[in-house]
């Protein structure tokens, strides 16, 4: 039994690596990877490339062909059991003659979760679930939030010096962090269905807010500007945008939720907030941020007049400070990325 558990984790890890190949490309669908194994050997592998195209299980079974009869299937997410833009994956699994299905995590959609497992078990297949479950859930945390809340997962990204500054008094901020950190930001942009910055940031920094790595990336996020003032036509955001930027300035929680629901209806599963400090404070104050990611550079800017990482008003007491859960720290070059989840994010249930 211990050998089988180890083997299951090994193959599920391979399926997770395969799933990540769909990063930012298969939205609004989740990233899924699948591996077909027989007699201890991989005979098929696949991942979900694009929404509307074949799912990971189907691609892995196609590669395995007739050898899939009596094999094991490892898949990061419970196989679908309903007709959508593609046929149900459980039907392909049953036709292929798979004997055992190992699942990373169950479908988090309450309308479907567990149904695929039930169908497979009733057909006589052995089904194991929960292998590397935490990793499989985290891979698609944005999708699971969107499918249940019908609005995008909100990630607040900021870059600051060690003493909490995001810019000099004149607004200069290029570059606080190094190249490796900025490449990680590109990865976040790849996943984003929309990116939002404050109007002051748009005018002061004049960012493009595009995915530029790799240069041939096929999908660009919708740009949103937290401002009620029209943008100047010579700004990069205006000149380089594939679609017209959305101007809006939600302040109350109700206004934010309404805006997010509109994005969710457009199949946006992940909203990336990239500053500045006033936008960060407004979003955090409205309790609509799911996750924060602060890049911290080993630099000291000093001075009360330098621009702090968040604006707005401070909390009245330390007891009222926003708390973060599940903290993690990664290093990118000389910079640190500290991430955490907001404990009191608003849920509409």
C-alpha positions in Angstrom: 0.0 0.0 0.0 2.8 2.4 0.8 4.4 1.8 -2.6 1.1 2.4 -4.4 0.6 5.7 -2.5 4.1 6.8 -3.4 3.4 5.9 -7.1 0.1 7.7 -7.1 1.8 10.9 -5.9 4.5 10.5 -8.4 2.1 10.3 -11.3 -0.1 13.0 -10.0 2.9 15.3 -9.7 3.5 14.6 -13.4 -0.1 15.4 -14.2 0.2 18.7 -12.3 3.3 19.7 -14.3 1.3 18.9 -17.5 -1.7 20.9 -16.3 0.4 24.0 -15.8 1.1 24.1 -19.5 -2.4 25.5 -19.9 -1.5 28.4 -17.6 -3.5 31.5 -18.9 -4.4 29.7 -22.1 -7.5 27.6 -21.3 -9.5 30.3 -19.4 -12.2 30.4 -18.4 -11.8 26.7 -18.0 -9.6 25.2 -15.3 -6.1 23.9 -16.0 -6.1 20.1 -16.0 -3.5 17.5 -16.7 -3.9 13.7 -17.1 -1.5 10.7 -17.4 -2.4 7.2 -18.4 -0.2 4.5 -16.7 0.1 0.8 -17.4 2.4 -1.7 -15.8 4.3 1.2 -14.2 4.9 3.0 -17.5 3.4 6.2 -18.9 1.5 5.4 -22.1 -0.4 8.7 -22.6 -0.3 12.2 -21.3 -2.2 15.4 -22.0 -3.4 18.8 -20.8 -6.3 21.1 -21.6 -5.1 23.6 -24.2 -8.0 25.9 -24.9 -11.7 26.3 -23.9 -13.8 24.4 -26.3 -11.0 22.0 -27.3 -10.5 18.4 -26.0 -10.0 18.0 -22.3 -6.8 16.5 -20.7 -8.2 13.1 -20.2 -9.3 12.7 -23.8 -5.9 13.8 -25.1 -4.1 11.4 -22.8 -6.4 8.5 -23.8 -5.9 9.3 -27.5 -2.1 9.0 -27.1 -2.5 5.7 -25.2 -4.9 4.3 -27.8 -5.9 0.7 -27.4 -3.3 0.2 -24.7 -5.5 2.2 -22.3 -7.6 -1.0 -21.8 -6.9 -2.0 -18.1 -4.7 1.0 -17.4 -4.8 3.6 -14.6 -5.7 7.2 -15.3 -4.3 10.0 -13.2 -6.1 13.4 -13.5 -5.7 16.6 -11.5 -9.4 17.4 -11.5 -12.5 15.2 -11.3 -13.5 14.2 -14.9 -16.5 16.2 -16.2 -19.8 14.3 -16.5 -22.0 16.8 -18.4 -22.2 17.8 -22.1 -20.7 21.2 -22.6 -18.7 22.5 -25.6 -17.1 19.0 -25.5 -18.6 15.6 -24.6 -18.3 14.3 -21.0 -14.9 12.9 -20.1 -16.4 10.1 -18.0 -17.8 8.6 -21.3 -14.4 8.6 -22.9 -12.9 7.0 -19.8 -15.5 4.2 -19.8 -15.1 3.5 -23.5 -11.3 3.3 -23.2 -11.6 0.5 -20.6 -9.7 2.2 -17.8 -9.7 0.1 -14.7 -8.7 2.7 -12.1 -9.0 6.5 -11.9 -6.9 8.6 -9.5 -8.1 12.1 -9.0 -6.3 15.1 -7.4 -9.3 17.1 -6.3 -13.1 17.0 -6.8 -14.9 19.5 -9.0 -15.7 22.5 -6.7 -18.8 23.4 -8.7 -21.7 22.3 -6.3 -23.8 21.4 -9.4 -21.3 18.8 -10.6 -18.9 18.0 -7.7 -18.7 14.3 -7.0 -21.0 13.2 -9.9 -18.2 12.1 -12.1 -16.8 9.9 -9.3 -20.2 8.4 -8.7 -20.7 7.5 -12.4 -17.3 5.9 -12.6 -17.7 3.9 -9.4 -21.2 2.7 -10.4 -19.6 1.5 -13.7 -17.3 -0.7 -11.7 -14.1 1.4 -11.8 -11.9 1.8 -8.8 -11.7 5.6 -8.0 -9.2 7.2 -5.6 -9.5 10.9 -4.9 -7.5 13.5 -2.8 -4.0 12.7 -4.1 -1.9 15.9 -3.8 -5.3 17.5 -3.3 -4.0 20.8 -1.8 -1.7 21.4 -4.9 -4.5 20.5 -7.3 -6.9 22.9 -5.6 -4.4 25.8 -5.5 -3.6 25.5 -9.2 -7.2 26.4 -10.0 -8.1 28.5 -7.0 -9.2 31.4 -9.2 -11.4 29.2 -11.3 -13.1 27.6 -8.3 -13.8 31.1 -6.8 -15.3 32.3 -10.1 -17.4 29.2 -10.7 -19.0 29.6 -7.2 -19.1 33.4 -6.8 -19.6 34.3 -10.4 -16.9 37.0 -10.1 -13.2 37.0 -10.6 -10.6 36.0 -8.0 -8.9 39.3 -7.0 -5.1 39.4 -6.6 -3.4 42.6 -5.3 0.2 42.8 -6.5 2.5 45.6 -5.2 6.2 46.2 -5.4 7.9 48.1 -2.6 11.2 48.8 -0.9 12.1 47.2 2.4 10.8 50.3 4.2 7.4 50.1 2.5 7.8 52.7 -0.3 6.5 52.3 -3.8 7.9 55.5 -5.3 10.0 58.5 -4.7 8.3 61.8 -3.9 8.2 62.7 -7.6 6.5 59.4 -8.4 9.6 57.7 -9.9 9.4 53.9 -9.4 11.3 52.2 -12.2 12.6 49.9 -11.1 12.2 49.1 -7.4 12.3 45.4 -8.1 14.7 43.4 -10.3 14.2 41.5 -13.6 13.3 38.1 -12.0 10.4 39.7 -10.0 9.1 41.5 -13.1 9.1 38.3 -15.0 6.9 36.8 -12.3 4.5 39.7 -12.8 4.4 38.8 -16.5 3.3 35.3 -15.4 0.5 36.8 -13.3 -0.6 38.9 -16.3 -0.7 35.7 -18.4 -3.4 34.4 -16.0 -5.3 37.6 -15.7 -8.6 38.2 -17.6 -8.3 41.8 -16.5 -5.8 44.2 -15.0 -6.6 47.3 -13.0 -4.4 50.3 -12.0 -5.3 53.7 -10.5 -5.6 56.7 -12.8 -2.6 58.4 -11.2 -0.5 55.3 -11.8 -1.7 55.1 -15.4 -0.6 58.7 -16.0 2.6 58.8 -13.9 4.1 55.4 -14.9 2.5 55.2 -18.3 2.5 51.4 -18.3 1.4 49.2 -21.2 -0.1 46.5 -18.9 0.3 43.9 -21.6 1.8 40.5 -21.6 5.2 40.9 -23.3 6.8 37.6 -22.3 6.6 35.6 -24.4 6.2 38.2 -27.2 3.8 36.1 -29.1 1.4 35.5 -26.2 -2.1 35.0 -27.8 -4.2 36.5 -25.0 -4.2 40.0 -23.6 -6.1 41.1 -20.4 -8.8 43.7 -20.4 -7.3 46.9 -18.9 -9.4 48.7 -16.2 -8.6 52.1 -14.8 -9.7 53.0 -11.3 -10.6 56.6 -12.3 -13.6 58.7 -13.3 -11.4 61.0 -15.4 -10.9 60.3 -19.1 -7.5 59.1 -20.2 -5.2 61.1 -22.5 -5.0 59.6 -26.0 -1.1 59.5 -25.9 -0.9 57.1 -22.9 0.4 53.6 -23.7 -2.7 52.0 -22.1 -4.8 53.7 -24.8 -2.5 53.3 -27.8 -1.5 49.7 -27.2 -4.8 48.2 -25.9 -6.5 45.5 -27.9 -9.8 46.7 -26.4 -10.8 50.0 -25.0 -9.8 50.4 -21.3 -12.7 50.3 -18.9 -13.0 53.5 -16.7 -14.6 53.0 -13.3 -14.1 54.0 -9.7 -16.0 51.7 -7.3 -15.6 52.7 -3.7 -18.2 50.9 -1.6 -18.3 47.2 -1.3 -21.5 47.1 -3.2 -20.0 49.1 -6.1 -17.0 46.8 -6.2 -19.1 43.6 -6.1 -21.3 45.0 -9.0 -18.2 45.8 -11.0 -16.7 42.3 -10.3 -19.9 40.6 -11.3 -19.9 42.4 -14.6 -16.3 41.1 -15.2 -17.4 37.6 -14.2 -20.2 37.6 -16.7 -17.5 38.2 -19.4 -15.7 35.0 -18.3 -13.0 36.9 -16.4 -11.8 34.5 -13.6 -8.8 36.5 -12.4 -8.4 40.2 -11.8 -4.9 41.5 -11.1 -4.7 44.8 -9.2 -1.3 46.4 -9.9 -1.5 49.6 -7.8 -1.1 52.3 -6.8 -1.5 52.8 -3.2 -4.9 54.4 -3.3 -6.4 51.6 -5.4 -4.8 49.1 -3.0 -6.4 50.8 0.0 -9.8 51.1 -1.6 -9.9 47.4 -2.6 -8.6 46.1 0.7 -11.0 48.4 2.6 -13.9 47.0 0.6 -12.9 43.5 1.5 -12.9 42.2 -2.1 -9.3 41.1 -2.3 -8.7 37.4 -2.2 -4.9 37.3 -2.2 -2.1 39.8 -1.8 1.4 39.5 -3.3 4.0 42.0 -2.2 7.3 42.1 -3.9 9.9 43.4 -1.4 13.2 44.8 -2.7 16.3 45.0 -0.5 16.3 48.8 -0.8 15.7 51.6 1.6 14.1 54.7 0.1 13.7 56.6 3.4 11.8 59.8 4.1 8.2 60.6 5.1 7.6 62.2 1.7 8.2 59.0 -0.3 5.0 57.3 -1.5 3.9 54.4 0.8 2.6 51.1 -0.4 -1.0 51.9 0.6 -2.9 55.1 0.7 -6.2 56.0 2.3 -6.7 56.1 6.1 -5.1 53.8 8.6 -7.2 51.5 10.8 -8.2 53.0 14.1 -6.7 50.3 16.3 -4.3 47.4 15.7 -7.1 45.0 16.4 -8.7 46.4 13.2 -5.7 45.6 11.1 -6.4 43.3 8.1 -5.2 39.8 8.8 -3.6 37.5 6.2 -3.7 33.7 6.3 -1.5 30.9 4.7 1.5 33.2 4.3 4.2 32.1 1.8 7.6 33.6 0.9 9.5 33.0 -2.4 12.7 34.6 -3.7 13.0 36.0 -7.2 16.6 37.2 -7.7 17.3 39.6 -4.9 13.6 40.3 -4.2 11.1 38.5 -2.0 7.5 37.8 -2.9 5.3 37.5 0.2 1.8 36.2 -0.5 -1.2 35.7 1.8 -4.9 35.3 1.7 -7.3 37.8 3.1 -9.3 36.3 5.9 -12.4 38.5 5.6 -12.9 38.6 1.8 -16.6 39.2 1.0 -18.6 36.1 -0.1 -22.1 36.5 -1.4 -23.6 33.5 0.5 
